[in-house]
Amino acid sequence: MDLTRHILIVDDSKNLDSEIKQYKHIFGKIKEEQQLDYNIVFHSVKKYEQAIKVLEGEECTFDVLIIDYDLRQAGNEKYGSDLVKEIRERINKHCKIIFYSMGDLVEVFPDRNDLINLFNEGIYRFLSKDTRSNAAQSYGQSELQVRVETIIDAIKNIDFVQVSLERYFAEYSDIIVDERIRVKGKKYTIEEIITLIKRDEETGRIYKSNLAESMIIHNILSGE
Protein backbone atom coordinates (compact mmCIF):
# COMPACT_ATOMS: atom_id res chain seq x y z
CA MET A 1 0.00 0.00 0.00
CA ASP A 2 1.42 3.38 -1.00
CA LEU A 3 1.77 6.18 1.53
CA THR A 4 0.24 9.58 0.90
CA ARG A 5 2.25 12.79 1.21
CA HIS A 6 0.32 16.03 1.56
CA ILE A 7 1.77 19.18 0.00
CA LEU A 8 0.40 22.66 0.68
CA ILE A 9 1.12 25.41 -1.85
CA VAL A 10 0.62 28.99 -0.67
CA ASP A 11 0.67 31.09 -3.83
CA ASP A 12 -1.65 33.72 -5.31
CA SER A 13 -0.70 32.95 -8.93
CA LYS A 14 -3.61 33.01 -11.39
CA ASN A 15 -2.06 29.97 -13.10
CA LEU A 16 -1.80 27.85 -9.96
CA ASP A 17 -4.55 25.36 -10.87
CA SER A 18 -2.97 24.58 -14.25
CA GLU A 19 0.47 24.35 -12.61
CA ILE A 20 -0.83 21.81 -10.10
CA LYS A 21 -2.17 19.69 -12.97
CA GLN A 22 1.33 19.67 -14.44
CA TYR A 23 2.85 18.87 -11.02
CA LYS A 24 0.61 15.80 -10.83
CA HIS A 25 1.59 14.68 -14.31
CA ILE A 26 5.31 15.21 -13.70
CA PHE A 27 5.20 13.42 -10.34
CA GLY A 28 3.38 10.47 -11.90
CA LYS A 29 6.16 10.08 -14.47
CA ILE A 30 8.94 10.42 -11.90
CA LYS A 31 7.17 8.04 -9.51
CA GLU A 32 7.06 5.41 -12.24
CA GLU A 33 10.69 6.00 -13.21
CA GLN A 34 12.05 5.94 -9.64
CA GLN A 35 9.51 3.42 -8.28
CA LEU A 36 8.52 5.71 -5.42
CA ASP A 37 6.31 4.12 -2.77
CA TYR A 38 4.07 7.10 -2.07
CA ASN A 39 1.44 9.29 -3.69
CA ILE A 40 1.22 13.07 -3.47
CA VAL A 41 -1.91 15.12 -2.82
CA PHE A 42 -1.54 18.80 -3.65
CA HIS A 43 -3.51 21.38 -1.66
CA SER A 44 -3.44 25.11 -2.36
CA VAL A 45 -4.49 28.40 -0.78
CA LYS A 46 -4.01 32.01 -1.87
CA LYS A 47 -4.79 33.91 1.32
CA TYR A 48 -2.37 34.26 4.23
CA GLU A 49 -5.01 33.77 6.92
CA GLN A 50 -6.50 30.83 5.04
CA ALA A 51 -3.10 29.18 5.06
CA ILE A 52 -2.87 29.63 8.83
CA LYS A 53 -6.33 28.15 9.31
CA VAL A 54 -5.55 25.11 7.16
CA LEU A 55 -2.22 24.52 8.88
CA GLU A 56 -3.77 24.79 12.34
CA GLY A 57 -6.59 22.42 11.44
CA GLU A 58 -6.65 18.77 12.46
CA GLU A 59 -7.93 17.49 9.14
CA CYS A 60 -4.50 17.26 7.53
CA THR A 61 -0.88 17.51 8.61
CA PHE A 62 1.35 18.57 5.74
CA ASP A 63 4.70 17.04 4.91
CA VAL A 64 5.96 19.81 2.62
CA LEU A 65 4.95 23.45 2.21
CA ILE A 66 5.69 25.54 -0.88
CA ILE A 67 5.43 29.22 -0.04
CA ASP A 68 5.63 32.13 -2.44
CA TYR A 69 7.28 35.33 -1.21
CA ASP A 70 4.92 37.87 -2.80
CA LEU A 71 1.27 37.19 -1.92
CA ARG A 72 -0.04 40.71 -2.56
CA GLN A 73 -1.87 39.79 -5.76
CA ALA A 74 -4.54 38.10 -3.62
CA GLY A 75 -4.84 41.13 -1.34
CA ASN A 76 -2.52 39.85 1.38
CA GLU A 77 -0.70 42.50 3.39
CA LYS A 78 1.91 40.08 4.72
CA TYR A 79 4.60 38.27 2.77
CA GLY A 80 5.53 34.61 2.50
CA SER A 81 8.51 35.21 4.78
CA ASP A 82 6.08 36.39 7.49
CA LEU A 83 4.12 33.17 7.04
CA VAL A 84 7.27 31.07 7.42
CA LYS A 85 8.09 32.84 10.67
CA GLU A 86 4.58 32.33 12.07
CA ILE A 87 4.54 28.66 11.10
CA ARG A 88 7.85 27.99 12.79
CA GLU A 89 7.04 29.98 15.92
CA ARG A 90 3.71 28.42 16.80
CA ILE A 91 2.37 25.88 14.31
CA ASN A 92 4.92 23.41 12.94
CA LYS A 93 8.69 23.34 13.43
CA HIS A 94 9.08 20.05 11.61
CA CYS A 95 7.60 20.17 8.09
CA LYS A 96 9.80 20.87 5.09
CA ILE A 97 9.40 24.37 3.62
CA ILE A 98 10.32 25.22 0.04
CA PHE A 99 10.38 28.99 -0.50
CA TYR A 100 10.18 30.51 -3.95
CA SER A 101 9.97 33.89 -5.63
CA MET A 102 10.08 35.57 -9.02
CA GLY A 103 13.37 37.29 -8.15
CA ASP A 104 16.69 36.04 -6.89
CA LEU A 105 17.66 36.24 -3.22
CA VAL A 106 19.43 39.58 -3.46
CA GLU A 107 16.40 41.20 -5.08
CA VAL A 108 13.91 39.69 -2.65
CA PHE A 109 16.03 40.33 0.45
CA PRO A 110 18.23 43.40 -0.08
CA ASP A 111 18.80 43.41 3.68
CA ARG A 112 21.13 40.46 4.35
CA ASN A 113 19.80 40.09 7.89
CA ASP A 114 16.30 39.39 6.56
CA LEU A 115 17.73 36.60 4.42
CA ILE A 116 19.66 35.13 7.35
CA ASN A 117 16.55 35.23 9.52
CA LEU A 118 14.54 33.41 6.86
CA PHE A 119 17.00 30.53 6.61
CA ASN A 120 17.35 30.39 10.38
CA GLU A 121 13.61 29.67 10.49
CA GLY A 122 14.35 26.35 8.81
CA ILE A 123 13.89 26.68 5.06
CA TYR A 124 14.60 23.41 3.24
CA ARG A 125 15.38 25.11 -0.06
CA PHE A 126 14.95 28.38 -1.95
CA LEU A 127 13.95 28.38 -5.62
CA SER A 128 13.67 31.25 -8.03
CA LYS A 129 10.53 30.70 -10.09
CA ASP A 130 12.64 30.62 -13.25
CA THR A 131 14.94 27.87 -11.92
CA ARG A 132 15.07 25.05 -14.45
CA SER A 133 15.50 21.31 -14.02
CA ASN A 134 18.84 19.71 -14.86
CA ALA A 135 17.32 16.24 -15.23
CA ALA A 136 18.14 14.32 -18.40
CA GLN A 137 14.50 13.33 -18.84
CA SER A 138 11.86 16.03 -19.31
CA TYR A 139 8.29 15.35 -18.23
CA GLY A 140 6.89 18.86 -18.54
CA GLN A 141 7.76 22.51 -18.17
CA SER A 142 11.30 22.63 -16.79
CA GLU A 143 10.54 25.28 -14.13
CA LEU A 144 7.68 23.15 -12.80
CA GLN A 145 9.63 19.91 -12.97
CA VAL A 146 12.39 21.28 -10.74
CA ARG A 147 9.78 22.10 -8.09
CA VAL A 148 8.47 18.53 -8.16
CA GLU A 149 12.05 17.24 -7.95
CA THR A 150 12.62 19.49 -4.92
CA ILE A 151 9.45 18.17 -3.27
CA ILE A 152 10.73 14.61 -3.78
CA ASP A 153 14.10 15.57 -2.28
CA ALA A 154 12.32 17.09 0.72
CA ILE A 155 10.24 13.94 1.22
CA LYS A 156 13.44 11.86 1.23
CA ASN A 157 14.56 13.92 4.24
CA ILE A 158 11.47 13.29 6.34
CA ASP A 159 12.16 11.95 9.84
CA PHE A 160 12.98 8.22 9.58
CA VAL A 161 10.93 7.32 12.69
CA GLN A 162 7.86 8.95 11.17
CA VAL A 163 8.42 7.16 7.85
CA SER A 164 8.91 3.77 9.54
CA LEU A 165 5.72 4.16 11.56
CA GLU A 166 3.78 5.28 8.50
CA ARG A 167 4.91 2.27 6.49
CA TYR A 168 4.13 -0.04 9.40
CA PHE A 169 0.68 1.51 9.79
CA ALA A 170 -0.04 1.38 6.04
CA GLU A 171 0.90 -2.31 5.81
CA TYR A 172 -0.70 -3.58 9.00
CA SER A 173 -3.50 -1.09 9.70
CA ASP A 174 -6.18 -3.80 9.54
CA ILE A 175 -4.64 -5.86 12.33
CA ILE A 176 -3.27 -3.10 14.60
CA VAL A 177 -6.34 -0.88 14.69
CA ASP A 178 -6.68 -1.47 18.45
CA GLU A 179 -2.97 -1.19 19.25
CA ARG A 180 -2.02 1.65 21.61
CA ILE A 181 1.28 3.30 22.51
CA ARG A 182 1.74 4.68 26.02
CA VAL A 183 3.63 7.97 26.42
CA LYS A 184 3.81 9.67 29.84
CA GLY A 185 0.89 7.62 31.11
CA LYS A 186 -1.45 8.37 28.19
CA LYS A 187 -2.35 5.96 25.41
CA TYR A 188 -2.23 6.93 21.73
CA THR A 189 -3.00 5.15 18.48
CA ILE A 190 -0.11 4.76 16.04
CA GLU A 191 -1.84 7.24 13.73
CA GLU A 192 -1.97 9.80 16.55
CA ILE A 193 1.73 9.30 17.31
CA ILE A 194 2.57 9.83 13.62
CA THR A 195 0.63 13.11 13.62
CA LEU A 196 2.34 14.26 16.82
CA ILE A 197 5.75 13.55 15.28
CA LYS A 198 4.80 15.36 12.08
CA ARG A 199 3.70 18.40 14.08
CA ASP A 200 6.83 18.20 16.24
CA GLU A 201 4.73 18.17 19.41
CA GLU A 202 6.24 17.29 22.78
CA THR A 203 4.61 13.85 22.93
CA GLY A 204 6.02 13.00 19.51
CA ARG A 205 9.49 14.08 20.56
CA ILE A 206 9.27 12.06 23.78
CA TYR A 207 8.20 8.96 21.86
CA LYS A 208 11.13 9.31 19.46
CA SER A 209 13.54 9.77 22.36
CA ASN A 210 12.14 6.73 24.18
CA LEU A 211 12.33 4.65 21.01
CA ALA A 212 15.96 5.62 20.37
CA GLU A 213 16.87 4.83 23.98
CA SER A 214 15.20 1.41 23.87
CA MET A 215 16.99 0.58 20.61
CA ILE A 216 20.37 1.53 22.09
CA ILE A 217 19.73 -0.58 25.20
CA HIS A 218 18.60 -3.51 23.05
CA ASN A 219 21.76 -3.33 20.95
CA ILE A 220 23.97 -3.15 24.03
CA LEU A 221 22.27 -6.15 25.67
CA SER A 222 22.32 -8.19 22.49
CA GLY A 223 25.97 -7.32 21.81
CA GLU A 224 25.25 -5.87 18.36
C-alpha positions as CSV (number, residue, x, y, z in Angstrom):
1,M,0.0,0.0,0.0
2,D,1.4,3.4,-1.0
3,L,1.8,6.2,1.5
4,T,0.2,9.6,0.9
5,R,2.2,12.8,1.2
6,H,0.3,16.0,1.6
7,I,1.8,19.2,0.0
8,L,0.4,22.7,0.7
9,I,1.1,25.4,-1.8
10,V,0.6,29.0,-0.7
11,D,0.7,31.1,-3.8
12,D,-1.6,33.7,-5.3
13,S,-0.7,32.9,-8.9
14,K,-3.6,33.0,-11.4
15,N,-2.1,30.0,-13.1
16,L,-1.8,27.9,-10.0
17,D,-4.6,25.4,-10.9
18,S,-3.0,24.6,-14.2
19,E,0.5,24.3,-12.6
20,I,-0.8,21.8,-10.1
21,K,-2.2,19.7,-13.0
22,Q,1.3,19.7,-14.4
23,Y,2.8,18.9,-11.0
24,K,0.6,15.8,-10.8
25,H,1.6,14.7,-14.3
26,I,5.3,15.2,-13.7
27,F,5.2,13.4,-10.3
28,G,3.4,10.5,-11.9
29,K,6.2,10.1,-14.5
30,I,8.9,10.4,-11.9
31,K,7.2,8.0,-9.5
32,E,7.1,5.4,-12.2
33,E,10.7,6.0,-13.2
34,Q,12.1,5.9,-9.6
35,Q,9.5,3.4,-8.3
36,L,8.5,5.7,-5.4
37,D,6.3,4.1,-2.8
38,Y,4.1,7.1,-2.1
39,N,1.4,9.3,-3.7
40,I,1.2,13.1,-3.5
41,V,-1.9,15.1,-2.8
42,F,-1.5,18.8,-3.7
43,H,-3.5,21.4,-1.7
44,S,-3.4,25.1,-2.4
45,V,-4.5,28.4,-0.8
46,K,-4.0,32.0,-1.9
47,K,-4.8,33.9,1.3
48,Y,-2.4,34.3,4.2
49,E,-5.0,33.8,6.9
50,Q,-6.5,30.8,5.0
51,A,-3.1,29.2,5.1
52,I,-2.9,29.6,8.8
53,K,-6.3,28.2,9.3
54,V,-5.6,25.1,7.2
55,L,-2.2,24.5,8.9
56,E,-3.8,24.8,12.3
57,G,-6.6,22.4,11.4
58,E,-6.6,18.8,12.5
59,E,-7.9,17.5,9.1
60,C,-4.5,17.3,7.5
61,T,-0.9,17.5,8.6
62,F,1.3,18.6,5.7
63,D,4.7,17.0,4.9
64,V,6.0,19.8,2.6
65,L,5.0,23.5,2.2
66,I,5.7,25.5,-0.9
67,I,5.4,29.2,0.0
68,D,5.6,32.1,-2.4
69,Y,7.3,35.3,-1.2
70,D,4.9,37.9,-2.8
71,L,1.3,37.2,-1.9
72,R,0.0,40.7,-2.6
73,Q,-1.9,39.8,-5.8
74,A,-4.5,38.1,-3.6
75,G,-4.8,41.1,-1.3
76,N,-2.5,39.9,1.4
77,E,-0.7,42.5,3.4
78,K,1.9,40.1,4.7
79,Y,4.6,38.3,2.8
80,G,5.5,34.6,2.5
81,S,8.5,35.2,4.8
82,D,6.1,36.4,7.5
83,L,4.1,33.2,7.0
84,V,7.3,31.1,7.4
85,K,8.1,32.8,10.7
86,E,4.6,32.3,12.1
87,I,4.5,28.7,11.1
88,R,7.9,28.0,12.8
89,E,7.0,30.0,15.9
90,R,3.7,28.4,16.8
91,I,2.4,25.9,14.3
92,N,4.9,23.4,12.9
93,K,8.7,23.3,13.4
94,H,9.1,20.1,11.6
95,C,7.6,20.2,8.1
96,K,9.8,20.9,5.1
97,I,9.4,24.4,3.6
98,I,10.3,25.2,0.0
99,F,10.4,29.0,-0.5
100,Y,10.2,30.5,-4.0
101,S,10.0,33.9,-5.6
102,M,10.1,35.6,-9.0
103,G,13.4,37.3,-8.2
104,D,16.7,36.0,-6.9
105,L,17.7,36.2,-3.2
106,V,19.4,39.6,-3.5
107,E,16.4,41.2,-5.1
108,V,13.9,39.7,-2.7
109,F,16.0,40.3,0.4
110,P,18.2,43.4,-0.1
111,D,18.8,43.4,3.7
112,R,21.1,40.5,4.4
113,N,19.8,40.1,7.9
114,D,16.3,39.4,6.6
115,L,17.7,36.6,4.4
116,I,19.7,35.1,7.3
117,N,16.6,35.2,9.5
118,L,14.5,33.4,6.9
119,F,17.0,30.5,6.6
120,N,17.3,30.4,10.4
121,E,13.6,29.7,10.5
122,G,14.4,26.4,8.8
123,I,13.9,26.7,5.1
124,Y,14.6,23.4,3.2
125,R,15.4,25.1,-0.1
126,F,15.0,28.4,-1.9
127,L,14.0,28.4,-5.6
128,S,13.7,31.2,-8.0
129,K,10.5,30.7,-10.1
130,D,12.6,30.6,-13.2
131,T,14.9,27.9,-11.9
132,R,15.1,25.0,-14.4
133,S,15.5,21.3,-14.0
134,N,18.8,19.7,-14.9
135,A,17.3,16.2,-15.2
136,A,18.1,14.3,-18.4
137,Q,14.5,13.3,-18.8
138,S,11.9,16.0,-19.3
139,Y,8.3,15.3,-18.2
140,G,6.9,18.9,-18.5
141,Q,7.8,22.5,-18.2
142,S,11.3,22.6,-16.8
143,E,10.5,25.3,-14.1
144,L,7.7,23.2,-12.8
145,Q,9.6,19.9,-13.0
146,V,12.4,21.3,-10.7
147,R,9.8,22.1,-8.1
148,V,8.5,18.5,-8.2
149,E,12.1,17.2,-7.9
150,T,12.6,19.5,-4.9
151,I,9.5,18.2,-3.3
152,I,10.7,14.6,-3.8
153,D,14.1,15.6,-2.3
154,A,12.3,17.1,0.7
155,I,10.2,13.9,1.2
156,K,13.4,11.9,1.2
157,N,14.6,13.9,4.2
158,I,11.5,13.3,6.3
159,D,12.2,11.9,9.8
160,F,13.0,8.2,9.6
161,V,10.9,7.3,12.7
162,Q,7.9,9.0,11.2
163,V,8.4,7.2,7.9
164,S,8.9,3.8,9.5
165,L,5.7,4.2,11.6
166,E,3.8,5.3,8.5
167,R,4.9,2.3,6.5
168,Y,4.1,0.0,9.4
169,F,0.7,1.5,9.8
170,A,0.0,1.4,6.0
171,E,0.9,-2.3,5.8
172,Y,-0.7,-3.6,9.0
173,S,-3.5,-1.1,9.7
174,D,-6.2,-3.8,9.5
175,I,-4.6,-5.9,12.3
176,I,-3.3,-3.1,14.6
177,V,-6.3,-0.9,14.7
178,D,-6.7,-1.5,18.5
179,E,-3.0,-1.2,19.3
180,R,-2.0,1.6,21.6
181,I,1.3,3.3,22.5
182,R,1.7,4.7,26.0
183,V,3.6,8.0,26.4
184,K,3.8,9.7,29.8
185,G,0.9,7.6,31.1
186,K,-1.4,8.4,28.2
187,K,-2.4,6.0,25.4
188,Y,-2.2,6.9,21.7
189,T,-3.0,5.2,18.5
190,I,-0.1,4.8,16.0
191,E,-1.8,7.2,13.7
192,E,-2.0,9.8,16.6
193,I,1.7,9.3,17.3
194,I,2.6,9.8,13.6
195,T,0.6,13.1,13.6
196,L,2.3,14.3,16.8
197,I,5.7,13.5,15.3
198,K,4.8,15.4,12.1
199,R,3.7,18.4,14.1
200,D,6.8,18.2,16.2
201,E,4.7,18.2,19.4
202,E,6.2,17.3,22.8
203,T,4.6,13.8,22.9
204,G,6.0,13.0,19.5
205,R,9.5,14.1,20.6
206,I,9.3,12.1,23.8
207,Y,8.2,9.0,21.9
208,K,11.1,9.3,19.5
209,S,13.5,9.8,22.4
210,N,12.1,6.7,24.2
211,L,12.3,4.7,21.0
212,A,16.0,5.6,20.4
213,E,16.9,4.8,24.0
214,S,15.2,1.4,23.9
215,M,17.0,0.6,20.6
216,I,20.4,1.5,22.1
217,I,19.7,-0.6,25.2
218,H,18.6,-3.5,23.0
219,N,21.8,-3.3,21.0
220,I,24.0,-3.2,24.0
221,L,22.3,-6.2,25.7
222,S,22.3,-8.2,22.5
223,G,26.0,-7.3,21.8
224,E,25.3,-5.9,18.4
